[in-house]
Amino acid sequence: MLVQIRNIFSGCTNIDELIKSRGQFVMNKKISLLLAIVVVSIAISLPLWAQESGRQEKLLDMAVLLKNKEATIKSREAALDEKEMRINMLQDELRNQEREMQKVRVTVEKLMTEFKALKEEDLSRLVEVYSAMKPNAAAPLLGELELKYAVEVILRMQPKKSAKLLSAVEAERAVAISRAITQIKPVE
């Protein structure tokens, strides 16, 4: 039917021309009116089809643009996923290092405690030795001892024994030991 209508309309510029050129059709007013409506609707539809075609082109352009944006977003998303994995790996590595540092800290604290205990034991023994010695024999040794240890020995000895020992030490060294003792902050 559409092909017949196309054949009828081909080469015709208006309805009268159409009626004259196709004499085989006998048209009454109703058919003419119907034909006129078809022609007018086609004439009206042509610009709409053109607009629709333009809209389709715009839609296609937008679809291409959206597809490109989607590809960009996917690549950025992949890059973010990769960075997130890297961050997670670094966080795991940091946690492992923290655990190792904690182990080292515990070991060092244990060694320091042992060292202090040994030092305390050694100082206690040293105090016993200096307390057992005669002041004139202990004085030269105390004079050569490192100042902080000499102070500890004097402080740990019984006051009478430490006084006798300090009086036997050279005057300059006795003053240095006395000054160091006075600079020690009292325990609160």
URKARA-V186817 format. One record per residue. N is the residue number from 1. PHI is phi in radians with two decimals (NA if undefined). PSI is psi in whole degrees, -180 to 180 (none if undefined). Layout:
BEGIN
n/phi/psi
N/PHI/PSI
N/PHI/PSI
END
This chain:
BEGIN
n/phi/psi
1/NA/-45
2/-1.12/-36
3/-1.15/-41
4/-1.09/-42
5/-1.15/-40
6/-1.09/-43
7/-1.11/-37
8/-1.18/-41
9/-1.44/-14
10/-1.14/128
11/1.42/-1
12/-1.75/138
13/-1.80/-22
14/-2.56/177
15/-1.23/-40
16/-1.06/-43
17/-1.10/-39
18/-1.09/-45
19/-1.13/-41
20/-1.20/-43
21/-1.26/-23
22/-2.03/71
23/-1.08/-22
24/-1.16/-19
25/-1.64/124
26/-1.72/120
27/-2.00/133
28/-1.75/-174
29/-1.17/-35
30/-1.17/-43
31/-1.19/-40
32/-1.09/-43
33/-1.12/-42
34/-1.10/-43
35/-1.11/-41
36/-1.10/-41
37/-1.10/-43
38/-1.07/-45
39/-1.11/-44
40/-1.14/-42
41/-1.13/-36
42/-1.17/-43
43/-1.09/-39
44/-1.25/-37
45/-1.25/-29
46/-1.00/-50
47/-1.10/-35
48/-1.13/-40
49/-1.10/-40
50/-1.11/-44
51/-1.09/-43
52/-1.06/-40
53/-1.10/-42
54/-1.12/-40
55/-1.12/-41
56/-1.10/-40
57/-1.09/-44
58/-1.10/-42
59/-1.09/-41
60/-1.11/-43
61/-1.07/-43
62/-1.13/-38
63/-1.10/-43
64/-1.11/-44
65/-1.07/-45
66/-1.11/-40
67/-1.11/-42
68/-1.12/-43
69/-1.09/-41
70/-1.07/-42
71/-1.12/-41
72/-1.10/-45
73/-1.11/-42
74/-1.10/-40
75/-1.19/-39
76/-1.14/-39
77/-1.09/-42
78/-1.12/-41
79/-1.12/-41
80/-1.13/-41
81/-1.06/-42
82/-1.13/-43
83/-1.15/-38
84/-1.11/-41
85/-1.08/-43
86/-1.09/-43
87/-1.09/-44
88/-1.07/-42
89/-1.10/-44
90/-1.16/-37
91/-1.13/-41
92/-1.08/-44
93/-1.09/-41
94/-1.11/-43
95/-1.07/-43
96/-1.08/-42
97/-1.14/-38
98/-1.09/-42
99/-1.07/-44
100/-1.11/-42
101/-1.10/-39
102/-1.09/-42
103/-1.08/-44
104/-1.12/-42
105/-1.05/-45
106/-1.09/-42
107/-1.11/-44
108/-1.12/-43
109/-1.08/-40
110/-1.11/-45
111/-1.13/-39
112/-1.13/-40
113/-1.10/-45
114/-1.10/-42
115/-1.10/-44
116/-1.10/-40
117/-1.10/-44
118/-1.14/-41
119/-1.11/-44
120/-1.05/-43
121/-1.12/-44
122/-1.13/-42
123/-1.12/-42
124/-1.07/-43
125/-1.13/-41
126/-1.11/-41
127/-1.09/-43
128/-1.06/-42
129/-1.13/-49
130/-1.15/-34
131/-1.19/-34
132/-1.35/-22
133/-1.42/158
134/-1.30/142
135/-0.92/-41
136/-1.16/-30
137/-1.43/-34
138/-1.42/-26
139/-1.00/-49
140/-1.09/-35
141/-1.19/-42
142/-1.13/-33
143/-1.14/-32
144/-1.55/-17
145/-1.21/146
146/-0.96/141
147/-0.94/-46
148/-1.12/-33
149/-1.35/-35
150/-1.10/-42
151/-1.09/-45
152/-1.06/-43
153/-1.10/-47
154/-1.09/-43
155/-1.16/-32
156/-1.51/-17
157/-1.35/161
158/-1.12/142
159/-0.93/-41
160/-1.13/-43
161/-1.20/-41
162/-1.17/-34
163/-1.14/-44
164/-1.11/-41
165/-1.17/-43
166/-1.15/-33
167/-1.26/-22
168/-1.53/-13
169/-1.40/153
170/-0.91/150
171/-1.06/-46
172/-1.08/-43
173/-1.20/-38
174/-1.11/-39
175/-1.14/-44
176/-1.08/-43
177/-1.13/-44
178/-1.09/-44
179/-1.06/-45
180/-1.07/-37
181/-1.14/-40
182/-1.27/-21
183/-1.49/-10
184/-1.22/128
185/-1.28/136
186/-1.20/146
187/-1.31/129
188/-1.77/none
END
